[in-house]
Amino acid sequence: MKKALVALGLLLLPSLALGAGFAKGSLFLSKASVTEGETVLIHAIISNDTATPFEGKLVFLDNKESIGSVPVSLDGQEAQAVSVSWKPSAGSHPVVAELQKDGEAVEKLSATFSVAKKPEPKPIAPGQTAAAVESSAGIQDTIENVSPAVAGVTAPFFRLVDGGRSKAAEILDTQIETTKERLGPSAGTVLGAEETKNAASNPMGAFWYVLQTLYLYILTIVRFLVGNAGVFYPVLAVAFLYFMWRLVKRFRR
């Protein structure tokens, strides 16, 4: 009887030593829907249900092509969430997470993720101004790579501000086109040839022309600020911090 128990223990020894595995349905993405060009995180939850520590690595594959790998170290009765960054192309992706120890696969978990194709830009009708506004997706991806929890909290804020930026860009584009029409062919110069010629006889007209030109320059700068996410959000953050500093300073008084 004792010999039989020892033999059974020897047979079970590898499974006890390699007792780490995946939680059920634990392979998932950081976003419910992914569009081509976006960067997401692939999450996998692994656990060690034995009392023996586990040392190995977790390898992520996309249709047998490597996405990345992460070293894994688990104490007995410990669970851990492991993630890698992924920028997929459009289409269906059979992703496999493979838990390895000493180069050998201990357990595998697979899931298929669909990635939507990046939408084509809408053609602009003749006479229509282009209100192109750079998305904040790149900034959100950076935040998500650092802290997915913070990214989830700030996502509604970015959607709200991006919508406001698009509306503001449309208004600014209209104002820019209207101002250019008022200035005529010399739009963009402080004084055109005709305006310079008539400046002596009509100084007030020349003055208003200069004001309109400066107004066009200001509109162009503001339009660039609103349309460029990489400039807009840092400026917004600095303005917010300055406002908070002034507010705290005022209350201290």
C-alpha positions as CSV (number, residue, x, y, z in Angstrom):
1,M,0.0,0.0,0.0
2,K,2.8,2.4,0.9
3,K,4.6,1.6,-2.3
4,A,1.5,2.4,-4.3
5,L,1.1,5.8,-2.5
6,V,4.7,6.7,-3.2
7,A,4.3,5.7,-6.9
8,L,1.2,7.9,-7.1
9,G,3.0,10.8,-5.5
10,L,5.9,10.5,-8.0
11,L,3.4,10.6,-10.8
12,L,1.7,13.7,-9.4
13,L,5.0,15.5,-8.6
14,P,5.3,17.3,-12.0
15,S,1.8,18.7,-11.8
16,L,2.4,19.8,-8.3
17,A,5.7,21.5,-9.3
18,L,4.0,23.1,-12.3
19,G,0.8,23.9,-10.5
20,A,0.3,27.4,-12.0
21,G,-2.5,28.0,-14.5
22,F,-5.1,30.4,-15.8
23,A,-8.3,31.5,-14.2
24,K,-11.4,30.8,-16.3
25,G,-12.0,33.3,-19.1
26,S,-9.1,35.4,-17.9
27,L,-7.7,36.4,-21.3
28,F,-9.1,39.8,-22.2
29,L,-8.3,43.2,-23.6
30,S,-8.3,46.6,-21.9
31,K,-10.9,47.9,-24.3
32,A,-14.2,46.3,-25.3
33,S,-13.9,47.5,-28.9
34,V,-10.6,48.1,-30.7
35,T,-9.9,50.0,-33.9
36,E,-6.9,49.5,-36.2
37,G,-4.0,51.7,-35.1
38,E,-5.0,51.8,-31.4
39,T,-2.7,50.4,-28.7
40,V,-4.4,48.1,-26.1
41,L,-3.3,45.9,-23.3
42,I,-3.8,42.1,-23.3
43,H,-4.5,40.9,-19.8
44,A,-4.2,37.4,-18.4
45,I,-4.8,36.2,-14.9
46,I,-2.7,33.3,-13.6
47,S,-2.8,31.6,-10.3
48,N,-0.7,29.1,-8.4
49,D,-3.0,26.7,-6.4
50,T,-0.2,24.8,-4.9
51,A,2.1,25.5,-2.0
52,T,5.2,25.3,-4.3
53,P,6.5,28.6,-5.7
54,F,6.4,28.9,-9.5
55,E,9.0,30.6,-11.7
56,G,8.5,30.9,-15.5
57,K,7.2,33.3,-18.1
58,L,4.0,34.1,-19.9
59,V,4.2,34.3,-23.7
60,F,1.5,36.0,-25.8
61,L,1.1,34.9,-29.5
62,D,-1.0,36.3,-32.3
63,N,-1.6,33.5,-34.8
64,K,1.8,32.0,-33.8
65,E,3.5,35.4,-34.1
66,S,5.0,36.7,-30.8
67,I,3.3,39.7,-29.2
68,G,5.5,39.7,-26.2
69,S,6.4,37.9,-23.0
70,V,6.5,38.6,-19.3
71,P,8.4,36.9,-16.5
72,V,6.2,35.2,-13.9
73,S,7.0,34.6,-10.3
74,L,4.2,33.3,-8.0
75,D,4.3,32.1,-4.4
76,G,2.1,29.3,-3.3
77,Q,-1.6,30.2,-3.4
78,E,-0.9,33.4,-5.2
79,A,-2.7,35.0,-8.2
80,Q,-1.3,37.7,-10.5
81,A,-2.6,39.8,-13.4
82,V,-0.1,40.0,-16.3
83,S,-0.3,42.4,-19.3
84,V,1.5,43.2,-22.5
85,S,1.0,46.1,-24.9
86,W,-0.4,45.3,-28.4
87,K,-1.1,47.4,-31.5
88,P,-3.1,45.1,-33.8
89,S,-4.1,45.4,-37.4
90,A,-7.7,45.1,-38.6
91,G,-9.3,41.7,-38.7
92,S,-9.7,38.6,-36.6
93,H,-6.8,37.7,-34.2
94,P,-6.6,34.3,-32.5
95,V,-4.5,35.2,-29.5
96,V,-2.9,32.5,-27.3
97,A,-1.4,33.0,-23.8
98,E,1.2,30.3,-23.1
99,L,2.5,29.8,-19.6
100,Q,6.0,28.3,-19.7
101,K,8.5,26.9,-17.2
102,D,12.0,26.0,-18.3
103,G,11.0,26.5,-21.9
104,E,8.1,24.0,-21.8
105,A,4.5,24.9,-22.0
106,V,2.6,24.3,-18.8
107,E,-0.8,25.6,-19.9
108,K,-2.4,27.5,-22.7
109,L,-5.4,29.8,-23.0
110,S,-6.8,31.2,-26.2
111,A,-9.3,33.8,-27.3
112,T,-10.2,35.5,-30.6
113,F,-10.4,39.3,-30.8
114,S,-11.9,41.3,-33.7
115,V,-10.3,44.6,-34.6
116,A,-12.3,47.1,-36.6
117,K,-10.8,48.8,-39.6
118,K,-9.9,52.4,-39.3
119,P,-12.7,54.5,-40.8
120,E,-11.9,56.4,-44.0
121,P,-12.0,60.2,-43.7
122,K,-15.2,61.7,-45.1
123,P,-14.6,63.7,-48.3
124,I,-15.0,67.4,-47.9
125,A,-17.6,69.0,-50.2
126,P,-16.6,72.0,-52.4
127,G,-16.7,75.2,-50.3
128,Q,-16.9,73.3,-47.0
129,T,-14.1,74.0,-44.5
130,A,-12.1,71.1,-43.0
131,A,-12.7,70.9,-39.3
132,A,-10.1,68.2,-38.7
133,V,-9.3,67.8,-35.0
134,E,-6.6,65.5,-33.8
135,S,-8.0,62.8,-31.5
136,S,-6.8,62.4,-27.9
137,A,-6.6,58.6,-28.5
138,G,-2.8,58.7,-28.3
139,I,-2.8,60.5,-25.0
140,Q,-5.4,58.1,-23.6
141,D,-3.3,55.1,-24.8
142,T,-0.3,56.5,-22.9
143,I,-2.4,56.9,-19.8
144,E,-3.8,53.4,-20.2
145,N,-0.3,51.9,-20.5
146,V,0.6,53.5,-17.2
147,S,-2.6,53.0,-15.3
148,P,-5.7,51.3,-16.9
149,A,-7.8,52.4,-13.9
150,V,-7.0,56.1,-14.4
151,A,-7.6,55.7,-18.2
152,G,-11.1,54.4,-17.5
153,V,-11.9,57.3,-15.2
154,T,-10.6,60.0,-17.6
155,A,-12.1,58.5,-20.8
156,P,-15.5,60.4,-20.4
157,F,-13.6,63.7,-19.9
158,F,-11.6,63.2,-23.0
159,R,-14.7,62.4,-25.1
160,L,-16.5,65.5,-23.8
161,V,-13.5,67.8,-24.4
162,D,-12.8,66.3,-27.9
163,G,-16.5,67.0,-28.8
164,G,-16.1,70.6,-27.6
165,R,-12.9,71.0,-29.6
166,S,-14.6,69.8,-32.8
167,K,-17.4,72.3,-32.4
168,A,-14.9,75.1,-31.6
169,A,-12.8,74.1,-34.7
170,E,-15.9,74.4,-36.9
171,I,-16.6,77.9,-35.6
172,L,-13.0,78.9,-36.0
173,D,-12.8,77.6,-39.6
174,T,-15.9,79.6,-40.5
175,Q,-14.5,82.7,-39.0
176,I,-11.2,82.2,-40.8
177,E,-12.8,81.8,-44.2
178,T,-15.1,84.9,-43.6
179,T,-12.1,87.0,-42.5
180,K,-10.1,85.9,-45.6
181,E,-13.0,86.9,-47.8
182,R,-13.1,90.3,-46.2
183,L,-9.4,90.8,-46.7
184,G,-9.5,89.7,-50.3
185,P,-6.5,88.3,-52.3
186,S,-4.0,90.0,-49.9
187,A,-5.2,87.9,-47.0
188,G,-2.3,87.0,-44.7
189,T,-0.2,90.2,-45.3
190,V,-0.3,93.2,-43.0
191,L,-0.9,95.6,-45.8
192,G,-1.5,94.5,-49.4
193,A,-0.2,96.5,-52.4
194,E,-3.6,98.2,-52.9
195,E,-4.0,99.0,-49.2
196,T,-0.5,100.4,-49.0
197,K,-1.3,102.7,-52.0
198,N,-4.5,103.9,-50.4
199,A,-3.2,104.2,-46.8
200,A,-2.5,107.9,-47.1
201,S,-5.9,108.8,-48.5
202,N,-7.8,106.4,-46.3
203,P,-5.9,105.8,-43.0
204,M,-9.0,104.5,-41.2
205,G,-9.5,101.8,-43.9
206,A,-5.8,100.8,-43.6
207,F,-6.2,100.6,-39.8
208,W,-9.2,98.3,-40.0
209,Y,-7.3,96.2,-42.6
210,V,-4.4,95.8,-40.1
211,L,-6.9,94.8,-37.3
212,Q,-8.6,92.2,-39.6
213,T,-5.2,90.8,-40.5
214,L,-4.2,90.5,-36.8
215,Y,-7.5,88.9,-36.1
216,L,-6.9,86.3,-38.8
217,Y,-3.5,85.5,-37.3
218,I,-5.0,85.1,-33.8
219,L,-7.8,82.8,-35.3
220,T,-5.1,80.7,-37.0
221,I,-3.1,80.3,-33.9
222,V,-6.2,79.4,-31.8
223,R,-7.3,77.0,-34.5
224,F,-3.9,75.2,-34.4
225,L,-4.1,75.0,-30.6
226,V,-7.6,73.6,-30.6
227,G,-6.9,71.1,-33.4
228,N,-3.6,69.7,-32.1
229,A,-4.2,67.4,-29.1
230,G,-0.5,67.2,-28.3
231,V,-0.5,71.0,-27.7
232,F,-4.1,71.5,-26.4
233,Y,-4.1,69.1,-23.5
234,P,-0.7,70.2,-22.0
235,V,-1.8,73.8,-22.3
236,L,-5.1,72.9,-20.6
237,A,-3.3,71.1,-17.8
238,V,-1.0,74.0,-17.2
239,A,-3.9,76.4,-17.2
240,F,-5.8,74.2,-14.7
241,L,-2.8,73.9,-12.4
242,Y,-2.3,77.7,-12.5
243,F,-6.0,78.2,-11.7
244,M,-5.8,75.8,-8.7
245,W,-2.6,77.5,-7.5
246,R,-4.3,80.9,-7.7
247,L,-7.4,79.5,-5.9
248,V,-5.3,78.0,-3.1
249,K,-3.3,81.2,-2.8
250,R,-6.5,83.3,-2.5
251,F,-8.0,81.1,0.2
252,R,-4.8,81.2,2.2
253,R,-5.2,85.0,2.4
